[in-house]
Amino acid sequence: MKILVTGSKGQLGSSLRRVFDNDPAIDATYTDHATLDITDRDAVYRFLGDNKFDIVVNCAAYTAVDKAESDEILASALNTGAVGNLAEAAVKNGTRVIHISTDYVFSGQGCRPYEENDEPYPQSIYGRTKLEGEALLTSFCQNALIIRTAWLYSEFGGNFVKTMLRLAETRPEINVVADQIGTPTYAGDLAEAIHRIVSSGEWKPGIYHFTDEGVASWYDFTKAIFEIAGRDVKVNPIKTSEYPTQANRPLYSVLSKKKIKKAFGLEIPYWRDSLKTCISQLKQEN
């Protein structure tokens, strides 16, 4: 099976490389902006036409949520236009698409886990451009598979876990938002889920949600990071209003996983268990 992974140097792309490279049935090609500019329609057409992939897993995205508020052109180019380029080229070449999206497509004002058919209402440019990317993909490629995820972290790149561990080196205490609720999600778990999907032999297009199991605030998440890592740092809970940002954050972004678990027979780990795995891996690397 020939698979193209775009955005391969990001958290999920790096996690997919670790999983795919251990499966002899998968012949994976990994690209980033330097090797394939997916905002360049002609380049995408040539690349997919020359290589004839079975599946494209699009992990590429503009994920600087606050910066997107003042950089809408580039955010739209990556999160919307580039998705359209991949979709058009995939349809022409008979290639299937798995596209990664986000909890930010929702308003964050809910009080129960968001299901796939709940009405999107993004509150930021990042969320809007990601939702527009979903729409553009499905307009070209009706058999695409979209996976929305949230609160992603890993051993790779920059993320919340690594930031907190770095701050713990110099700060005896830290203030963390306690009224935003979601689910910390280990990129390795999402990579394993994608591997299960592509290896299942069954293609079930549509929109799916994937995060790890359980619910936490950023405050809870931070407390768990320091506890598991053995760092003695005091964590003070604060309100979102006390930590203003350029982009609006969802106050509630818990996603229902019922659909993806039923469709592909997934068993999803509890977030604290996966956090232990990640921190253990980071300790080994250091």
Secondary structure, 3 states (H helix, E strand, C coil): CEEEEECCCCHHHHHHHHHHCCCCCCEEEECCCCCCCCCCHHHHHHHHHHHCCCEEEECCCCCCCCHHHHCHHHHHHHHHHHHHHHHHHHHHHCCEEEEEEEHHHCCCCCCCCECCCCCCCCCCHHHHHHHHHHHHHHHHCCCCEEEEECCEECCCCCCHHHHHHHHCCCCCEEEEECCCEECCEEHHHHHHHHHHHHHCCCCCCEEEECCCECCEEHHHHHHHHHHHHCCCCEEEEECHHHCCCCCCCCCECCECCHHHHHHHCCCCCEHHHHHHHHHHHHHHHC
